[in-house]
Amino acid sequence: METNTKSINLNDRIEVKLNNIGLKIYEDFYKNLKMEAPKLSENILKIEFWDLANIFGKSFGNGLPIPFESTTLKITDWGF
């Protein structure tokens, strides 16, 4: 049986739309660092995958509310 696989690199750039839960987690993350959270346009976060995991990792788990508008993360090719 052949398995279909896809690869993702931790340095891949991700785009995700945050819901109200995600916005609170995002803002609290930076508040705990005593920093102002970078502004978002239309609640869309553009970030490297490893950084997304750093901010939202403790918020992922079975039975926990998802912090994003969708379960799909878009891998993008935007510049810094």
Buried (B, 14 or more C-beta within 10 A) or exposed (E): EEEEEEEEEEEBBBBBBBBEBBBBBBBEBEEEEEEEBEEBEEBEBBBBBEBBBEBBEEBEEEEEEEBBEEEEBEEEEEEE
